[in-house]
């Protein structure tokens, strides 16, 4: 009997948890149930950056793609700075993307004194993606300079992702 009561209590707890996660809703047969679905918002800029990164993260000396990223909105002709802590003896790759394929983005990096650091800059198959590779000589704070060029009327959502090894 004791096993049955534990099983019954466990079943009640599971039912309560499921009820809390998926609350019951009154449904009318004529009601459109598609409005009950909550779909996650897709960040097209981040997805574009990740797709570009995946093509470049293969090979014997692989990079580890970080889950963290930076993002926001930028207008054409404007510049943004992103601060990143980089460590000596690591190699880093950064990918910047905006969703509009007509956009032209550029990416450069500066040290804590504001001096531009030499880095390998690559553009993707289109001008809305730019990549930067760096092996810092010093551990410290660095600043990635993001710029949007071109004749775009709307601001663009941007995303910057990175990997290291």
N, C-alpha and C positions, 0 to 999 in steps of 0.2 A: 504494500500500500504506500509505503514511503516513497518509492520510486515514482509511482503514479502521481503523487501530489507535487513532487519536484518537476515532473514533466508538465503537469498542468500549469504550475506557476511560470515555468519557462515559456510555455505557449502563450500565456496571457501577456507576458513581458514583450514577446516578439510582436504580438498583435498590437500592443500599445505603441511600440516603436514604429511599426509600419504605419499605423494610423497617424502618428505625429509627422512622419515624413511625407506620406501621401494622404492628406486629409480627404475625407469623402465629400463629394459635392452633389448637390441636387441637380439632376439632369432632366431636361425637358427633351423629348424626342425630336422636337422641331428646332432645338437650339443648335447652333453651330459649335461643335466641340473643338474645332481647330484653334479657337481663341484661348483655350485652356493651356495650350502648349507654350512653354517659355523656352525659346531657342537662344543659345548663347550668341553674343555678338562676335562676328568674325573680324579680326584686325587684319585687313588686307595688306597693310604695309609690313606687318610682322610676318605674315605668311609668305610674302614675296621675298623678304630677307632670309627666312628659313629655307625656302626652296633653293635659293642661290647658294646658301651655306652648305646644304646637304651635298650638292654636286662637288664642292671643294673639300669636304671633310673625309674623303676616302683615301686609301693608300696605307702604307706601312707605318708612317709616323703620324698617327691620327691626333686630331685636336679633340678636346672635350667641349661640346657645346653647352654653354651655361643656360639655365632656365631664365635667369634675370635678363631684363632688357630695359631700354629707355624708349620713350615715345612722346609724342605730342603733335602739335600743329605748327606749321611754318608757312609763311607767305613767300611768294616769289621775290627774290632779291634780298631776302632776310637771312640772318645767320643765327645759329644757336650754339652754345657750348655745353658739353656734357663732361662731367668730372668722373675720372676712373682711377682707381688705385692699381698700379701695375708693379710687378715684381721682377727684379733683375734675374736673369737666367731662365725666364719663361718666354715662350713665343706666344703672341696674341694675334688673333684675326678678328676684325670688326666688319660687320655688314650693315650698310645703311640703305633703306628702301622707302619709296613712296609708291602708292598704287598706280598713279597716272603715268602711263608709259611715255607720254610726251614730256614729262618733267626731266630736268637735268639736275642731278645731285652731285655734290662733291664732299669729300671727307678728308680732313687733315688732322694732325696731332701736334700738340705743344706740351712742353714740360712745365713744371711748376713756376719757372721764371718767365714764362711766356715766349720762349724760343721754340720755333718749329723744329720738330724732330724728324730725322730722315726715316721714311717708311716706304714700303712697297705699296703703291696705289694701283688698284685694278678696277676697271669698270666691267659690269656684267654684259650680257647680250644686249641690254638696252640701257639707256641713259638714266633710268629711274632707280638704278642700283649701283652702289659703289662699295668697294671693299678695300680694307687697309690691313697690312701685315706689319708687325713691329716686334722686335726683340730689344726691350729697353736695356740700356747700359746701367741705369740706376733704378733702384726701388723708389717709388714716390707717386705723387699725384700728377696725373696727366689730364689734358683737356682735349677732347675731340671736337673739332670745329665742323659743324654741319651747315651746308649752304644749299639753297634751292635757287636754281637759275631757270631762265626761260620766261615765256610770255603767258603764264597761266593766270587766269582771272581768279580762281579760287585758291584758298589756302589748302595745303596738303597735309594729310596725316602722315607722320614719319615714324619709323621704328629703327632702332639700332640694337643689334644683337652681337654677341661675341663668344669666342671660344679660346681656349688656351691649351698649351702642352708644355 
